[in-house]
Each structure stands twice: as structure tokens, then as C-alpha cells.
Amino acid sequence: LKPNAKWHELDGRLSCLVAGTAGLLSVYRGGMSGLQLRGENGRSNGRKEEIVLQLCRDQLKKKEVQLEVWKAILPEGKFTKLLYFYQISGIALGWIPTIITGNHRLMCATIDVLETILEEELRKPILKELGAISAKKEEGEKECPNLIKLLQLSHREDAEAREELMNINAGSLDSFGMRSWQAAVKWGSSCAAGLATRR
């Protein structure tokens, strides 16, 4: 694809996917940094926190690969101009609440919301759009079959990681405060996703 090619709706969705994945990567990095800093100061919350950190390290590696793949698919000229803003915001969104609250639960609640947005507002619409294009082609011929496989693979990886984090925090994310925080993150992230679909 040429960087100056016409801007299509699918390009906007892929641009948003790049921004969303980069932002979520930054949330992981910020949250992990906050947890490690508190641990170094003798304020760690113990074994459960170590398990969360290890899960985040594993998911961080997968997210880095995903981001490189999305960047390779979409020409750099079609990345949103706000990409660096999303990365900086992601670090703050992961780091500040972790430092203030002193535990991993708020970070996990944030990740839960962002992973859901990536799935519901980005991956599913892209797959739906590719399916609609494929339906207009000859029988058995799919539009961007490799992209479809990559989207499905990233869905499985993220769903597994999210389920593990939720199992560790079972029942601890149901308080009014946590639900309010998740609602605020969802609103802000949905607005940011809308901006990222534009040039």
C-alpha cells in the first residue's frame, strides 16, 4: 500500500487498532513500572502481585508483536497523528493509579476495559467489514485472509490473558469505585478511538 493512497474506512479502523494497541502496551508498561517501584520501596502486596506482574510481562511481549504486525500492514503515512499522545496517556493511565492506590486491581480493571474496547470496537468491526467484502466476491474467496487470521489470533491471545487476570481478581473489581473508574476509562477510550479513525 502506498502512504498517499486514498483513505478508506478500513484504513481508519486499522489506524485505530494501531493506536489502541500502542496505548494498551503503554498501560501495561506504566502499571508494571508502578508495581515494581512500590515493591522496591517495600510496599508490595505479595504473591498475587507477583503473579499479575508475570502475566503482564507475558502479555507485553505478545502485544509488542501485535503492534509490529499492525504497523507493518498499515502504511506509516496512515498512522494517526495522535499516536504518541495515546502512548504517553497510556503510561500515565497505568502508572498513576497504581502508585496512588498501591495495588494492581485498578490496573487490571483498566486493562479489562481497554481489551474489551479493542475487541468490540476495533477487531470485530474490521472482521465484519472484511466479511462483507468477501461476500461480494466469488464463493470461497476471502478478502485479506492473512489479516483475518492475525485478528483471530490476537483475539485468542488477549482473551486468555484477560481471563487469567480476571480470575486472579475475582470479586475485587465489583465495587462501586471500580465500576465508576471503568466507566470513566471506557468513555475516554471510546472518544480517543473515534479520533484515531481520522487522519
N, C-alpha and C positions, 0 to 999 in steps of 0.2 A: 504494500500500500504506500502511496506517495503522501508525504506530510501535508501537501497542499491539496489533497483530494477533497471532494465535496463532503461536507459534514452531514452524515446520516444519523438517524435516530439510534441505530445500533452503536455507532461511534460514541454517542453521548453516554449510553449505558456502560460501555466498556471504559470510558474515561472515568465515570463514577465508580466503577469497580476498582480501577487502579487507585483512585483517591481513598475509597473506603478501606481497601486492604492496607494501604500505606498508613492510614490513620489508626487502624486497629493494631498494626505492628507497633506503632508508637505507644499505644496504650499499654501493650504488653511490656515494652521496654521501660516505660515510666513507672508502671506498677511494680515491676520486678526490682527496679532500682530503689524504690521507696521501701519495699520489704527488706531488701538486703541492707539498706542503710540503718533501718531500725534494728535489724539483727546484730549489726556491728556495734550498735550502741547498747546492746544487752536488753533490748525490748522486744525480742522475738516472741511469737505466740506458739512456739513449739513445733511438734511433729507435723501437725496438719498444715502449717505454713510451709514447711519444707516440701511436702507433697505437692502443694499448689505451685511452688516455685519450679519444681521439676517438670510438672505438666506444662507450665508456661514456657520453659526452656524448649521442650519438645515441640510445642505448637509454634513457637517463634521461628524455628528452623523451617517448618512447613510453610509458614506464612511468607518467609523470605523467598522461598522457591516460587510460591504462587505469584508474588508480586513481580518477580523477574519474568515469569511467563506472560503475565498480562501486559507488562511493559514491552515485551518482545512482539506481541501481537498487534498492539496499537502504536501507530507512528508517534514519535515524541512530540510532533507538532500538534497532536490532538490531545495531549495531556491537559487537564485543567490548569489554568494559571494559578489556582489556589492550592496546588498540591503541597507546597511547602508549608502553607498555613495549616492544612489538615494534619501534617506530620507534627508540627510544633504543638498544635492543640491537643493531639493525641497523647503526647508525652505529659503535658500538664494534666490532662484528664485522668491519666493513670497514676501519676506521681503525687499530686497534691492531696487527693482524698486518702490515699494510702498513708501518707505522712501524718495527716490530721487525725484520722481515726485509729491508726496504729494496728490495723489488721487487714487481711486480704479480702474480706467479704464484699467491701464496696467495689474493689477492683473486679471481682468475679461478677458482681451484679452489672457492672458496666460492660464487661466482655459479653455477657449473656445478651444484653440489648443490641450491641453492635453486631454480633454474629447473626442475630435474628434479622436485623436490617439488611445485612449482606445477602442473606438467603432470600428473604421475602421481597425486597425492593430492588435487588440487583440481579442475582443469579437466575431466579425463576422467570422474571420478565425477559431476560436475554434468551433463555431456553425456549420460552413461549414464542418469542419473535422468530427465532431460528426454525422452530417447528412450523410456524405459519408460512415461512418462505419455502420450506421443504415440501409442504403440502401442495404447492403450486407447481412443483417440478414433477418429473416422471416418477413413476412408482419405484420405490426402493432407493431413490437418490436423495441424499440428505445435504442440507446446507451446512458447511463448516463442521463435518463430523468430528474432527480432532478437537475443535473448540468445545463441542458438546461433551466429549469425553473428559476434557480437562475441568469443565464446570461441574460435572457429576463427581469427579474425583475430589475436587476441593470441597464439595458439599459433604461427602462422606467423612473426610478428614476433620472438618470443622464440627460436624455433628457429634463425632466421637469425643473430641476434646471438650466440647460444651457439656456433653452428658456427664463426663468424668468430673468436671468442675462443679456441676450442679449436685452430683451425688455426694461430693465432699461437703458441700454447704447445704445439704438437705434441711429445709425448715428454717434456716437462718436468714434467708432472703425474703421472707414473707412479712416482715414488719412494715408498718406504715411508712417509716423513714426510708426503708429500702425501696419500696414501691414508688414513693414520691421521687426519689433520686432516679430510678429507672425511667419514670415518665418524663423527667426533665431531659435526661440523656437522649431518649427516643425522639423527643420533639426537636432538640437541637441538631441531632444527627440526620433526621429526615429533611430538615431545612438545608443542611450542608449537602446532602445527597442531591437535592434539587439543583443547587448551584453548580455542582460538579458535572452535571449533564450538559452544561453550556460551555462555550469556548472560553 
